[in-house]
């Protein structure tokens, strides 16, 4: 799910496929498994590498809130059997 949110904000590179971008983000996330903050820091570096402006901490925190809500919704669905 984190990769899905990152993909929304990552500046595209010419001729890079969505599959390759998703794989890169997945690899970054899996390398930084300790906490979300390390994943967010790595993501900010990816944005800078692509010539974009990394989001401020408040925007990144908003992404984490969206992620937390998505996880909570999925857990509720599992608990209720839907």
ChimeraX attribute file (.defattr): number of C-alpha atoms within 10 A of each C-alpha:
attribute: neighborCount
match mode: 1-to-1
recipient: residues
	/A:1	12
	/A:2	17
	/A:3	18
	/A:4	12
	/A:5	13
	/A:6	21
	/A:7	16
	/A:8	9
	/A:9	13
	/A:10	19
	/A:11	16
	/A:12	16
	/A:13	11
	/A:14	6
	/A:15	6
	/A:16	9
	/A:17	11
	/A:18	12
	/A:19	9
	/A:20	10
	/A:21	16
	/A:22	15
	/A:23	13
	/A:24	14
	/A:25	22
	/A:26	17
	/A:27	12
	/A:28	18
	/A:29	20
	/A:30	11
	/A:31	12
	/A:32	16
	/A:33	11
	/A:34	10
	/A:35	9
	/A:36	14
	/A:37	15
	/A:38	15
	/A:39	21
	/A:40	23
	/A:41	14
	/A:42	16
	/A:43	23
	/A:44	20
	/A:45	15
	/A:46	20
	/A:47	18
	/A:48	14
	/A:49	12
	/A:50	12
	/A:51	12
	/A:52	15
	/A:53	14
	/A:54	19
	/A:55	15
	/A:56	9
	/A:57	13
	/A:58	9
	/A:59	11
	/A:60	18
	/A:61	15
	/A:62	11
	/A:63	16
	/A:64	17
	/A:65	12
	/A:66	15
	/A:67	16
	/A:68	14
	/A:69	12
	/A:70	13
	/A:71	13
	/A:72	12
	/A:73	12
	/A:74	13
	/A:75	12
	/A:76	12
	/A:77	11
	/A:78	10
	/A:79	9
	/A:80	8
	/A:81	7
	/A:82	7
